Amino acid sequence: MSMSRKRERLRQFHGRSVEETRACAEYVKEWWPEELAHRLRVADEVTEQIFLFDLPWDMEQTTVPVAFEQEIDWQYQPGEDPEFIYQMNRHRYWVCLGQAYAVTGKELYAECFVHQMLHWIGANPINDETRATTWRTIEAGLRAGSWIKSMGYMIHSPAVTDEVLDAFWSALILHGEYLAACDMPFGIKSNWGVLENSGLYVIGKLLEEEPAKYPFAGLAKSRLLKQLKTQIMDDGVHWEQSTMYHNEVLKCFMEVLRVADGYGDELPPQMKDRIRQMSYANRIWQKPDKTQPVTGDSDATDLRDVLTICAYWFQDPVLKSGGFEMMDFEGIWDYGMKARQIYQDLDSIDPADTLFWLKESGNWYLRSDWGNQADYLHVRCGSLGGGHGHIDKLHLDLTIGGEDFLIDPGRYTYVNNRERRELKGSQHHNGLFVDQSDYSTCLDSWDVAGLPLPVNGYCCRKDPYTLIQCGHLGYINRGIFLNRRILAIGTKLILVMDEAYGTGIHTYEQNFHMPPSIILTQAGQGRMLEGRDYDVLACCLTEGAEIAKGECGISRYYNQMEQGQTLSFRHTATGKTSIITVFIGAKKNDKKYISAASVKIESPVTKRILKADEAEGVLIQYGEETHLVVTAHTDAGSDCEYIGACGCYGLGRVMAADLNKAEPEMNVLLW
C-alpha cells in the first residue's frame, strides 16, 4: 500500500475534515468545558513527560504524578504495583494529545505524540521481559485502538512525515501479528480476550486492503463473537462479576461497532443483541448518582458517557434516560456533529419497572423511582466471578434519598497485601460472617480457595412489600446453612432477616459498612446513621445481640482510600437461629414517629405461642403506618402453618400486613 493511500485511509476512516474538527472543538468548548480542561491538562502534562492516570475509565487510576526528566522509562514501576506499567503502556493519554491538537491547533501536541511513539517503538522490542510488562497482550490490544484514534486526530500535522507514518504502520502490523498469534482458551473466557481482539479488529480494518497478508479483521470478529457468547450471561452481565470490567468489555464492543459502521462492515445480529443486553444491565444497576455500583473489582465511575453512546448507537430512549441530555465530550469526537442532533431528537424514557432480578448473575435491584434522589437497594448473591470477583454473597447496598448509607468498600489495589485480601473478603461486605472465619480464602490477589454455591434465590413483590431471598453453602462443611431474607416495605423500610440452620454453638455477625459521609450515633437501643438530608435508624431485634462499632477503609477509586465506619451485630447461639435487623430511613427533622419491635407469633388454632426458632414477628411504626411482618423458620405444618400476631393471620413462610387497614390481611410473599 502506498504512503498516500495509508494517509487517505487514516483520514477517511479515523480522521475528520477541518470543518468538522472546528465544529467539534467549538461544541466541547461551549458544552463540555470541564471535560475539555481535564483533557488539556493531561495533554500538557504528557508534553512535559508527567503522567497521572485520572481519566474516568482509567482502570487503575493514580493519585501521584510521575515525571521523567530524561528519557521515558516505559517499564518504570513506582512502588509495589505493576499496574502503573500497564496503564502507562495503554497510551490512552495520546488521545488527549490528539484532542488538544484538534482544539488548539498547536503542533506541540502532535510533535509530542510523534516523539513518544517513535521512542516507544525503539525502546520496546518483544522479548521474554517485555511480554510481562509493555507487551502484555491486553495492553497491546488497548493501545492499538489508542494509536489509531490518536493518529486520526493528527494525520494532518506536518509532524507526521512519511517516515513517521511508515514506522507507525509497521508497528501496527507487528501488533496485529502479535495479537493474531494470541489464541488461548484463557482469552475465550476472560475480558482480556475482548480487549485484545477489539484492538486486533481495528488494526485489521485499517489494513484490510491487503486481506491476504493481514486477515486480522475476520479473525478478530470470529473470536469476539465467541467471547461474547461465552462471557455474557443471559441477564446481560459479564460473568466476572465486576461492573468495571463489564464496562471495559462493553466499551470495547461499542468501539468495534463504531469502527465496523465506518468501514461498512455488517456485524452479526446476535452480537448486536448481546451488546444491547449489556447496555441494559448498566441502566438497571445505575445508582441514583449515575455511577455504577462498586461490585467486585470496580470504581464508582459515572455511567452516563457509556449509556449516552449505547443510546445513540441503538437509538434507545430507555438507555438515553441513563445518559447525558446531550452528546458527551468523547461521543462528539467519535461520532461527529451529525450525532448531536440525532441524539438530541431521541426521546428519554425511564425503565417501566423499579424492581429487577438479574437471575443468572445473582443481583437484585429495587428503587423508589429513576430520579437522582431515589431510594436504591442492591442485593448480591451470585457466583464469585473469577479473579475480579469478591467474596460477597448476601451483600447489600442501600441508598436513601440519593444518599449512600450502606456500601461495598471497594478494591483499592491489586498488590497481594493485607488491604487486597481484606477488601475482597466477606467480612468487608454487608453480609453474614460466622465464627470470625471466611467461607472462602484468598490465596493471592486473584485465586480463591472454596467456591460455595449461591442457592435459594427468590423474589416477590406485592405492593408495598418486596421480598428478596438468597443463601449460600459457604459454611456447609461446618454444618451451617445461611439464608437471608430482605423485606422492603416501600423503599425506606428494610428488614434484613438472616437464618442459620445447623448444630453446635456458633457466633454470627452481621456487618454493615458506611461511607465517610455518614455519622454513626446512638439512638436508644439502636444506632442512627446520620446523612446529609436523611437519617437511617438501624435496630437489631435479636435478643442478646451485641452491637459493635468500628472503622474500615473505603476505596471508591483505585489507589484511593478513605476511612468509613462499620456497624456489627453479633449473636452467639446453639443450633438453628436468626438475626433480624431493621433499617428505617426518614428525612432529617421529620417529626414522624418511627420504631421497630419484636412480637410473638402464635397459632390461633392451637393457641400456642411459637418459639423464636420456629417463627418471629416484627411490628414497625412509620408515622401513620403500622406494619406486621412474619418470618417462619420451619416448613408449614402442624401448628406452624396458620400463624400471625395482632389478630392478623395467614399461611406462609414470609408474610406482611398493613395494620392500619380496616380489615388487615396477610400478604403472602413466600409460601
C-alpha positions as CSV (number, residue, x, y, z in Angstrom):
1,M,0.0,0.0,0.0
2,S,1.4,3.4,-1.0
3,M,2.1,6.1,1.6
4,S,-0.5,8.3,0.1
5,R,-3.1,5.5,0.4
6,K,-2.2,4.9,4.0
7,R,-2.8,8.6,4.8
8,E,-6.0,8.6,2.9
9,R,-7.3,5.5,4.8
10,L,-6.5,7.2,8.2
11,R,-8.2,10.4,7.1
12,Q,-11.2,8.7,5.7
13,F,-11.9,6.2,8.5
14,H,-10.3,7.7,11.6
15,G,-9.9,11.4,10.9
16,R,-12.2,14.3,10.3
17,S,-12.3,17.3,8.0
18,V,-11.0,20.7,9.0
19,E,-14.6,22.0,9.2
20,E,-15.7,19.0,11.3
21,T,-12.8,19.5,13.6
22,R,-13.6,23.2,14.1
23,A,-17.3,22.4,14.8
24,C,-16.4,19.7,17.4
25,A,-13.9,22.0,19.0
26,E,-16.5,24.7,19.4
27,Y,-19.0,22.3,20.7
28,V,-16.8,20.9,23.5
29,K,-15.7,24.5,24.4
30,E,-19.3,25.6,24.8
31,W,-20.9,22.5,26.4
32,W,-18.1,20.4,28.0
33,P,-15.6,23.0,29.3
34,E,-14.7,20.9,32.4
35,E,-14.0,17.8,30.4
36,L,-12.0,19.8,27.9
37,A,-9.9,21.4,30.6
38,H,-9.2,17.9,32.0
39,R,-8.0,16.6,28.6
40,L,-5.9,19.7,28.0
41,R,-4.3,19.3,31.5
42,V,-3.5,15.7,30.7
43,A,-2.1,16.6,27.3
44,D,0.0,19.5,28.7
45,E,1.4,17.2,31.4
46,V,2.3,14.5,28.8
47,T,4.2,17.0,26.8
48,E,6.3,17.6,29.9
49,Q,6.6,13.8,30.4
50,I,4.4,13.9,33.5
51,F,2.0,11.0,33.9
52,L,-1.1,10.9,36.1
53,F,-3.8,8.5,35.3
54,D,-7.1,10.0,36.3
55,L,-9.3,9.8,33.3
56,P,-12.8,8.5,34.1
57,W,-12.2,5.0,32.7
58,D,-8.6,4.5,33.5
59,M,-8.8,1.1,35.0
60,E,-6.1,1.6,37.6
61,Q,-6.1,5.3,38.5
62,T,-3.2,7.0,40.2
63,T,-3.0,10.0,42.5
64,V,0.7,10.9,42.4
65,P,2.1,12.3,39.2
66,V,5.3,10.5,37.8
67,A,7.7,12.8,35.9
68,F,10.6,11.7,33.7
69,E,13.3,14.3,33.4
70,Q,15.3,12.4,30.9
71,E,14.1,9.6,28.6
72,I,10.8,7.9,29.4
73,D,11.3,4.5,31.0
74,W,8.3,2.6,29.7
75,Q,8.9,-0.2,32.3
76,Y,9.1,2.1,35.3
77,Q,7.3,0.9,38.3
78,P,6.8,3.2,41.3
79,G,6.4,1.1,44.4
80,E,5.0,-2.4,44.5
81,D,2.2,-2.1,42.0
82,P,3.0,-3.1,38.4
83,E,-0.4,-1.7,37.3
84,F,1.4,1.6,36.7
85,I,3.4,0.0,33.9
86,Y,0.3,-1.5,32.3
87,Q,-1.7,1.7,32.5
88,M,1.3,3.6,31.1
89,N,1.5,1.4,28.1
90,R,-2.1,1.6,27.0
91,H,-1.4,5.1,25.7
92,R,-4.9,6.4,26.3
93,Y,-3.3,9.8,27.1
94,W,-2.2,10.1,23.5
95,V,-5.8,10.5,22.6
96,C,-5.8,13.6,24.8
97,L,-2.9,14.9,22.8
98,G,-5.0,14.4,19.7
99,Q,-7.9,16.2,21.2
100,A,-5.7,19.1,22.4
101,Y,-4.3,19.3,18.9
102,A,-7.7,19.4,17.4
103,V,-8.9,22.2,19.7
104,T,-5.8,24.4,19.8
105,G,-4.0,23.6,16.5
106,K,-0.7,23.7,18.5
107,E,1.9,21.5,16.8
108,L,3.4,20.9,20.2
109,Y,0.9,18.1,20.8
110,A,1.4,16.4,17.5
111,E,5.2,16.6,17.9
112,C,5.0,15.1,21.4
113,F,2.8,12.2,20.1
114,V,5.3,11.5,17.3
115,H,8.3,11.7,19.6
116,Q,6.9,9.5,22.3
117,M,5.5,7.0,19.8
118,L,8.8,6.6,18.0
119,H,10.7,6.4,21.3
120,W,8.3,3.7,22.5
121,I,8.7,1.7,19.3
122,G,12.5,1.8,19.6
123,A,12.6,1.0,23.3
124,N,10.2,-1.9,23.4
125,P,11.1,-4.9,21.3
126,I,9.1,-8.1,22.0
127,N,11.1,-10.4,24.3
128,D,10.5,-12.5,27.4
129,E,10.9,-9.5,29.7
130,T,8.5,-7.1,27.8
131,R,5.9,-9.8,27.3
132,A,5.3,-9.4,31.1
133,T,5.3,-5.6,31.1
134,T,4.9,-3.4,28.0
135,W,3.9,-6.2,25.7
136,R,1.2,-7.9,27.8
137,T,-1.5,-8.8,25.2
138,I,-4.2,-6.8,27.0
139,E,-2.0,-3.6,26.6
140,A,-1.2,-4.4,23.0
141,G,-4.9,-4.6,22.2
142,L,-5.9,-1.4,24.1
143,R,-3.1,0.7,22.7
144,A,-3.7,-0.4,19.2
145,G,-7.0,1.4,19.4
146,S,-5.4,4.4,21.2
147,W,-2.7,4.7,18.5
148,I,-5.1,4.6,15.6
149,K,-7.5,7.1,17.2
150,S,-4.7,9.4,18.2
151,M,-3.3,9.3,14.6
152,G,-6.7,10.2,13.3
153,Y,-6.6,13.5,15.1
154,M,-3.1,14.3,14.0
155,I,-2.8,12.9,10.5
156,H,-2.9,16.4,9.0
157,S,0.1,17.6,11.1
158,P,3.4,18.2,9.3
159,A,5.0,16.3,12.2
160,V,3.5,13.1,10.7
161,T,6.1,12.7,8.0
162,D,6.2,9.7,5.6
163,E,9.0,8.2,7.8
164,V,6.8,8.6,10.9
165,L,3.8,7.1,9.2
166,D,5.9,4.2,7.9
167,A,7.1,3.5,11.5
168,F,3.5,3.7,12.8
169,W,2.2,1.4,10.1
170,S,5.0,-1.2,10.7
171,A,4.3,-1.1,14.4
172,L,0.6,-1.7,13.8
173,I,1.4,-4.7,11.6
174,L,3.6,-6.1,14.4
175,H,0.8,-5.6,16.9
176,G,-1.6,-7.3,14.6
177,E,0.7,-10.3,14.1
178,Y,1.3,-10.5,17.9
179,L,-2.4,-10.4,18.8
180,A,-3.4,-12.8,16.0
181,A,-0.9,-15.3,17.4
182,C,-2.5,-15.0,20.8
183,D,-5.1,-17.8,20.6
184,M,-5.5,-19.4,24.0
185,P,-8.6,-20.8,25.9
186,F,-8.0,-18.1,28.6
187,G,-8.9,-15.4,26.1
188,I,-12.2,-17.0,25.3
189,K,-13.5,-16.7,28.9
190,S,-11.6,-13.6,30.0
191,N,-12.1,-9.9,29.5
192,W,-8.5,-10.0,28.2
193,G,-9.7,-11.7,25.0
194,V,-12.1,-8.9,24.2
195,L,-9.7,-6.2,25.0
196,E,-7.1,-7.9,22.8
197,N,-9.3,-8.6,19.9
198,S,-11.1,-5.3,19.8
199,G,-7.7,-3.8,19.1
200,L,-6.9,-6.5,16.5
201,Y,-10.2,-5.8,14.7
202,V,-9.4,-2.1,14.4
203,I,-5.9,-2.9,13.1
204,G,-7.4,-5.4,10.7
205,K,-9.9,-2.9,9.2
206,L,-7.2,-0.3,8.6
207,L,-5.0,-2.9,6.8
208,E,-7.8,-4.8,5.1
209,E,-6.9,-3.6,1.6
210,E,-4.3,-6.4,1.8
211,P,-6.5,-9.1,3.3
212,A,-4.3,-12.0,2.1
213,K,-1.4,-10.6,4.1
214,Y,-3.3,-9.2,7.1
215,P,-6.6,-11.2,7.7
216,F,-6.9,-9.7,11.1
217,A,-10.4,-8.3,11.0
218,G,-12.1,-11.5,10.1
219,L,-10.1,-13.4,12.7
220,A,-10.9,-10.9,15.4
221,K,-14.6,-10.8,14.5
222,S,-15.0,-14.6,14.9
223,R,-13.1,-14.5,18.2
224,L,-15.1,-11.6,19.6
225,L,-18.4,-13.3,18.7
226,K,-17.3,-16.5,20.5
227,Q,-16.1,-14.5,23.5
228,L,-19.3,-12.5,23.7
229,K,-21.4,-15.7,23.7
230,T,-19.1,-17.3,26.3
231,Q,-18.7,-14.4,28.7
232,I,-22.0,-12.6,28.9
233,M,-24.8,-14.3,30.9
234,D,-28.4,-14.4,29.8
235,D,-29.2,-11.4,32.0
236,G,-26.6,-9.3,30.1
237,V,-24.0,-9.3,32.9
238,H,-20.3,-10.1,32.3
239,W,-19.5,-13.3,34.2
240,E,-16.5,-11.9,36.0
241,Q,-18.9,-10.1,38.4
242,S,-17.2,-6.7,38.3
243,T,-19.2,-3.7,37.0
244,M,-15.8,-2.1,36.0
245,Y,-14.8,-4.9,33.8
246,H,-18.3,-5.4,32.4
247,N,-18.0,-1.8,31.2
248,E,-14.4,-2.2,29.8
249,V,-15.7,-5.1,27.7
250,L,-18.8,-3.1,26.7
251,K,-16.7,-0.1,25.7
252,C,-14.5,-2.3,23.6
253,F,-17.5,-3.8,21.8
254,M,-19.0,-0.4,21.3
255,E,-15.8,0.7,19.6
256,V,-15.9,-2.4,17.4
257,L,-19.5,-1.4,16.4
258,R,-18.4,2.2,15.7
259,V,-15.4,1.1,13.6
260,A,-17.4,-1.5,11.7
261,D,-20.0,1.0,10.8
262,G,-17.4,3.4,9.5
263,Y,-16.0,0.7,7.2
264,G,-19.4,-0.6,6.2
265,D,-18.8,-4.0,7.9
266,E,-22.0,-5.6,9.0
267,L,-21.7,-7.4,12.3
268,P,-23.8,-10.5,13.2
269,P,-27.3,-9.6,14.7
270,Q,-26.6,-11.8,17.7
271,M,-23.5,-9.8,18.5
272,K,-25.5,-6.5,18.5
273,D,-28.3,-8.1,20.6
274,R,-25.9,-9.2,23.3
275,I,-24.2,-5.9,23.4
276,R,-27.5,-4.2,23.9
277,Q,-28.3,-6.6,26.8
278,M,-25.0,-5.4,28.4
279,S,-26.1,-1.8,27.9
280,Y,-29.4,-2.6,29.7
281,A,-27.6,-4.2,32.6
282,N,-25.9,-0.9,33.0
283,R,-29.1,1.0,33.1
284,I,-30.7,-1.4,35.6
285,W,-27.9,-1.2,38.1
286,Q,-27.0,2.5,37.6
287,K,-27.3,4.3,41.0
288,P,-29.2,7.5,41.6
289,D,-25.9,9.5,41.5
290,K,-25.4,8.0,38.0
291,T,-22.5,5.8,38.9
292,Q,-22.0,2.1,38.7
293,P,-22.3,0.1,41.9
294,V,-18.9,-0.9,43.3
295,T,-19.2,-4.6,42.7
296,G,-16.1,-6.8,42.6
297,D,-13.0,-5.0,41.4
298,S,-14.7,-1.7,40.4
299,D,-14.6,2.0,40.9
300,A,-17.6,4.3,41.5
301,T,-17.4,5.5,37.8
302,D,-20.1,7.7,36.2
303,L,-22.0,5.6,33.7
304,R,-23.6,8.4,31.7
305,D,-20.9,8.6,29.0
306,V,-21.2,4.9,28.2
307,L,-25.0,4.9,28.3
308,T,-25.0,8.0,26.0
309,I,-23.1,6.1,23.3
310,C,-25.2,3.0,23.8
311,A,-28.4,5.0,23.5
312,Y,-27.1,6.8,20.4
313,W,-26.0,3.6,18.7
314,F,-29.1,1.6,19.5
315,Q,-31.5,4.6,19.2
316,D,-32.9,3.6,22.6
317,P,-34.9,6.0,24.7
318,V,-34.6,3.9,27.9
319,L,-30.8,3.8,27.6
320,K,-30.8,7.6,27.0
321,S,-32.6,8.1,30.3
322,G,-29.4,7.0,32.0
323,G,-27.1,9.0,29.8
324,F,-26.4,12.7,29.3
325,E,-29.0,15.1,28.0
326,M,-26.8,15.9,25.0
327,M,-24.0,14.1,23.2
328,D,-21.0,14.0,25.5
329,F,-17.3,15.0,25.1
330,E,-15.9,11.7,23.8
331,G,-19.1,11.0,21.8
332,I,-18.9,14.1,19.7
333,W,-15.3,13.4,18.7
334,D,-16.1,9.7,17.9
335,Y,-19.4,10.2,16.1
336,G,-19.1,13.7,14.8
337,M,-21.5,16.7,14.7
338,K,-24.2,14.7,13.0
339,A,-24.6,12.7,16.2
340,R,-25.5,15.9,18.2
341,Q,-28.9,16.4,16.6
342,I,-29.7,12.7,16.2
343,Y,-29.1,12.2,19.9
344,Q,-30.9,15.4,20.8
345,D,-34.0,14.2,19.0
346,L,-34.1,10.9,20.7
347,D,-36.7,10.6,23.5
348,S,-35.7,9.8,27.0
349,I,-37.9,7.2,28.8
350,D,-37.2,5.7,32.2
351,P,-37.5,1.9,32.5
352,A,-41.0,0.7,33.1
353,D,-40.3,-1.1,36.3
354,T,-38.4,-0.3,39.6
355,L,-37.6,-3.9,40.5
356,F,-35.2,-6.1,38.6
357,W,-33.9,-9.6,39.4
358,L,-30.9,-10.5,37.2
359,K,-31.1,-14.2,37.9
360,E,-28.1,-15.6,36.2
361,S,-25.6,-13.1,37.9
362,G,-27.4,-13.2,41.2
363,N,-28.3,-9.5,41.5
364,W,-31.5,-7.8,42.7
365,Y,-32.2,-4.1,42.3
366,L,-35.1,-2.2,43.9
367,R,-35.6,1.6,43.7
368,S,-38.3,4.1,44.5
369,D,-38.0,5.8,41.1
370,W,-35.4,6.7,38.5
371,G,-34.5,10.2,39.8
372,N,-31.3,11.3,41.4
373,Q,-32.8,11.4,44.8
374,A,-34.2,7.9,44.7
375,D,-34.0,5.1,47.2
376,Y,-32.0,2.2,45.9
377,L,-31.4,-1.3,47.2
378,H,-29.0,-3.7,45.7
379,V,-28.7,-7.3,46.9
380,R,-26.0,-9.6,45.6
381,C,-25.7,-13.4,45.9
382,G,-24.2,-14.9,42.7
383,S,-21.1,-16.7,41.5
384,L,-17.7,-15.5,42.5
385,G,-16.8,-14.4,39.0
386,G,-13.1,-15.2,38.8
387,G,-10.1,-13.1,39.9
388,H,-12.0,-9.8,39.8
389,G,-14.9,-11.1,41.9
390,H,-15.2,-10.6,45.6
391,I,-16.4,-12.9,48.4
392,D,-19.6,-11.0,48.7
393,K,-22.5,-13.4,48.8
394,L,-25.5,-11.9,50.7
395,H,-24.1,-8.4,50.3
396,L,-26.5,-5.4,50.1
397,D,-26.1,-1.7,49.2
398,L,-28.6,0.9,50.5
399,T,-29.2,4.4,49.2
400,I,-32.0,6.6,50.7
401,G,-33.0,9.9,49.1
402,G,-30.0,9.7,46.8
403,E,-27.5,9.3,49.7
404,D,-25.4,6.2,50.2
405,F,-25.8,4.6,53.6
406,L,-24.6,1.0,53.2
407,I,-21.9,0.4,50.6
408,D,-19.3,-2.0,49.3
409,P,-15.8,-0.8,50.5
410,G,-14.2,-1.3,47.0
411,R,-10.9,-2.7,45.8
412,Y,-8.0,-0.1,46.4
413,T,-5.2,-2.3,45.0
414,Y,-4.2,-5.4,43.1
415,V,-1.0,-5.8,45.1
416,N,-1.1,-9.1,47.1
417,N,-1.2,-7.5,50.5
418,R,-3.4,-7.2,53.6
419,E,-5.6,-4.5,52.1
420,R,-6.3,-6.5,49.0
421,R,-7.3,-9.7,50.9
422,E,-9.4,-7.8,53.4
423,L,-11.3,-5.8,50.8
424,K,-12.1,-9.0,48.8
425,G,-13.2,-10.9,51.9
426,S,-16.7,-11.4,53.2
427,Q,-16.2,-9.6,56.5
428,H,-15.7,-6.4,54.4
429,H,-19.0,-6.8,52.7
430,N,-22.5,-6.3,54.2
431,G,-23.3,-10.0,54.7
432,L,-23.2,-12.6,57.4
433,F,-19.9,-13.8,59.0
434,V,-19.6,-17.0,61.0
435,D,-17.2,-17.7,63.8
436,Q,-14.8,-14.9,62.7
437,S,-13.9,-17.0,59.7
438,D,-14.4,-16.5,56.0
439,Y,-16.2,-19.1,53.9
440,S,-13.6,-18.7,51.1
441,T,-9.9,-17.9,51.3
442,C,-7.8,-15.5,49.1
443,L,-4.7,-17.4,48.1
444,D,-3.3,-14.3,46.4
445,S,-4.6,-11.3,44.6
446,W,-6.6,-13.4,42.1
447,D,-7.0,-17.0,43.2
448,V,-9.6,-18.2,45.8
449,A,-9.9,-21.5,47.6
450,G,-13.5,-22.5,48.3
451,L,-16.2,-21.9,45.7
452,P,-19.6,-22.4,47.5
453,L,-22.8,-22.3,45.6
454,P,-25.3,-19.5,45.9
455,V,-28.7,-21.0,46.5
456,N,-32.4,-20.2,47.3
457,G,-32.7,-17.2,45.0
458,Y,-36.2,-15.8,45.1
459,C,-38.1,-12.5,44.5
460,C,-41.7,-11.5,45.1
461,R,-43.5,-8.1,45.1
462,K,-46.9,-7.4,46.4
463,D,-47.1,-3.6,46.9
464,P,-45.9,-2.1,49.1
465,Y,-43.9,-5.2,50.0
466,T,-40.9,-6.7,48.2
467,L,-39.2,-9.9,49.3
468,I,-35.7,-10.9,48.2
469,Q,-34.3,-14.2,49.4
470,C,-30.8,-15.8,48.9
471,G,-28.5,-18.2,50.6
472,H,-25.2,-19.9,50.2
473,L,-23.3,-23.1,51.1
474,G,-20.1,-21.4,52.2
475,Y,-20.2,-22.9,55.7
476,I,-21.8,-26.2,54.9
477,N,-18.6,-28.1,55.7
478,R,-19.2,-26.8,59.3
479,G,-22.7,-28.0,59.2
480,I,-24.2,-24.5,58.7
481,F,-26.6,-23.2,56.0
482,L,-27.1,-19.5,55.7
483,N,-30.2,-17.9,54.3
484,R,-31.0,-14.2,54.0
485,R,-34.5,-12.7,53.6
486,I,-34.7,-9.0,52.9
487,L,-38.2,-7.5,53.1
488,A,-38.7,-3.9,51.8
489,I,-41.8,-2.0,52.8
490,G,-41.9,0.6,50.2
491,T,-38.2,1.5,49.8
492,K,-37.4,3.3,53.1
493,L,-38.1,0.4,55.5
494,I,-35.8,-2.6,55.0
495,L,-35.8,-5.7,57.2
496,V,-32.7,-7.9,57.0
497,M,-33.7,-11.3,58.3
498,D,-30.9,-13.8,58.5
499,E,-31.3,-17.5,59.2
500,A,-28.7,-20.0,60.2
501,Y,-29.5,-23.7,60.1
502,G,-27.1,-26.1,61.8
503,T,-25.9,-27.7,65.0
504,G,-23.4,-26.7,67.7
505,I,-22.6,-23.3,69.1
506,H,-21.6,-20.5,66.7
507,T,-21.2,-16.8,66.6
508,Y,-22.9,-14.9,63.8
509,E,-22.1,-11.4,62.8
510,Q,-24.0,-9.0,60.5
511,N,-21.5,-6.4,59.2
512,F,-22.6,-3.1,57.6
513,H,-20.1,-0.6,56.0
514,M,-20.8,3.1,55.7
515,P,-19.2,5.8,53.5
516,P,-17.2,8.6,55.2
517,S,-20.1,11.0,54.8
518,I,-22.2,9.0,57.4
519,I,-22.0,9.8,61.1
520,L,-22.9,7.0,63.4
521,T,-24.6,7.9,66.7
522,Q,-26.6,6.1,69.4
523,A,-30.4,6.1,69.2
524,G,-31.9,4.3,72.2
525,Q,-31.2,0.6,71.7
526,G,-30.3,1.2,68.1
527,R,-27.9,3.3,66.1
528,M,-28.6,6.3,63.9
529,L,-26.8,6.6,60.5
530,E,-26.8,10.4,60.0
531,G,-26.6,11.6,56.5
532,R,-26.9,15.0,54.8
533,D,-30.6,15.2,54.2
534,Y,-31.7,11.8,55.5
535,D,-31.1,9.6,58.6
536,V,-31.4,5.9,58.8
537,L,-32.3,4.1,62.1
538,A,-30.7,0.7,62.5
539,C,-32.2,-1.6,65.1
540,C,-31.2,-5.2,65.7
541,L,-34.2,-7.0,67.3
542,T,-32.5,-10.3,68.2
543,E,-32.4,-10.8,71.9
544,G,-28.9,-10.7,73.4
545,A,-27.2,-9.5,70.2
546,E,-24.1,-7.3,70.8
547,I,-23.5,-4.1,68.9
548,A,-20.0,-3.1,67.8
549,K,-18.8,0.0,66.0
550,G,-15.5,0.0,64.1
551,E,-13.6,1.7,61.3
552,C,-12.9,0.4,57.8
553,G,-11.1,1.5,54.7
554,I,-13.4,2.7,51.8
555,S,-12.0,2.8,48.3
556,R,-14.2,4.3,45.7
557,Y,-11.3,4.5,43.2
558,Y,-8.2,2.5,42.7
559,N,-5.2,3.8,44.8
560,Q,-7.5,6.0,46.9
561,M,-8.6,5.1,50.5
562,E,-10.8,6.9,53.0
563,Q,-12.0,6.0,56.5
564,G,-15.5,4.9,56.9
565,Q,-17.4,3.2,59.8
566,T,-18.8,-0.2,60.4
567,L,-21.7,-1.4,62.4
568,S,-21.8,-5.0,63.5
569,F,-24.5,-7.1,65.3
570,R,-23.1,-10.3,66.9
571,H,-25.2,-13.2,68.1
572,T,-24.0,-16.4,69.7
573,A,-26.4,-19.3,69.6
574,T,-26.7,-23.1,69.6
575,G,-28.4,-24.8,66.7
576,K,-30.9,-23.1,64.5
577,T,-31.0,-19.3,65.0
578,S,-31.7,-16.0,63.3
579,I,-30.7,-12.3,63.4
580,I,-33.2,-9.6,62.4
581,T,-32.1,-6.0,61.8
582,V,-34.3,-3.2,60.6
583,F,-33.3,-0.1,58.7
584,I,-35.7,2.8,58.6
585,G,-34.9,5.9,56.6
586,A,-36.5,9.3,57.1
587,K,-35.9,12.8,56.1
588,K,-33.9,14.9,58.6
589,N,-36.0,16.7,61.2
590,D,-39.1,14.7,60.0
591,K,-41.2,14.5,63.2
592,K,-42.9,11.2,62.3
593,Y,-42.6,8.5,64.9
594,I,-40.6,5.5,63.8
595,S,-40.0,2.3,65.8
596,A,-39.4,-1.4,65.3
597,A,-40.1,-4.2,67.9
598,S,-40.3,-7.9,68.1
599,V,-43.7,-9.6,68.6
600,K,-44.5,-13.2,69.5
601,I,-46.1,-15.3,66.8
602,E,-49.0,-17.6,67.7
603,S,-51.1,-20.3,66.2
604,P,-54.8,-19.2,66.6
605,V,-55.9,-22.8,66.1
606,T,-53.9,-24.3,69.0
607,K,-53.4,-21.0,70.9
608,R,-49.7,-21.9,71.1
609,I,-47.0,-19.2,71.2
610,L,-44.3,-20.3,68.7
611,K,-40.7,-20.4,69.7
612,A,-38.3,-17.9,68.1
613,D,-36.6,-20.7,66.1
614,E,-40.0,-21.5,64.6
615,A,-41.3,-18.1,63.6
616,E,-40.7,-14.5,64.5
617,G,-42.7,-11.3,64.1
618,V,-41.7,-7.6,63.7
619,L,-44.0,-4.7,64.3
620,I,-42.9,-1.4,62.6
621,Q,-44.4,2.0,63.0
622,Y,-43.5,4.7,60.5
623,G,-45.5,7.8,61.0
624,E,-49.1,6.9,60.3
625,E,-48.2,3.5,59.1
626,T,-48.1,0.2,61.1
627,H,-46.9,-3.0,59.5
628,L,-46.6,-6.5,60.8
629,V,-44.0,-8.9,59.3
630,V,-43.9,-12.6,59.9
631,T,-41.0,-14.9,59.0
632,A,-41.2,-18.6,59.7
633,H,-38.0,-20.7,60.0
634,T,-39.8,-24.0,59.5
635,D,-41.9,-25.6,56.9
636,A,-45.7,-25.1,57.1
637,G,-47.3,-27.9,59.1
638,S,-48.9,-28.8,62.4
639,D,-49.4,-25.6,64.3
640,C,-46.7,-23.8,62.4
641,E,-49.0,-23.3,59.4
642,Y,-51.8,-20.7,60.0
643,I,-49.9,-18.2,62.1
644,G,-49.6,-14.5,62.9
645,A,-50.0,-11.8,65.6
646,C,-52.0,-8.7,66.4
647,G,-55.2,-10.5,65.3
648,C,-53.8,-11.0,61.7
649,Y,-53.1,-14.5,60.5
650,G,-52.1,-16.3,57.3
651,L,-50.5,-19.3,55.7
652,G,-47.0,-18.6,54.5
653,R,-43.3,-18.6,55.5
654,V,-42.9,-14.8,54.9
655,M,-45.9,-12.6,55.3
656,A,-46.7,-8.9,55.8
657,A,-49.8,-6.9,56.7
658,D,-50.8,-3.2,56.8
659,L,-52.5,-3.0,60.3
660,N,-53.9,0.4,59.5
661,K,-56.4,-1.0,57.1
662,A,-60.0,-1.5,58.4
663,E,-59.6,-5.3,57.8
664,P,-55.9,-6.1,57.7
665,E,-55.0,-9.1,55.6
666,M,-51.7,-11.0,55.3
667,N,-49.8,-10.7,52.1
668,V,-48.0,-14.0,51.5
669,L,-44.6,-13.2,49.9
670,L,-43.2,-16.8,50.3
671,W,-45.5,-19.8,50.6
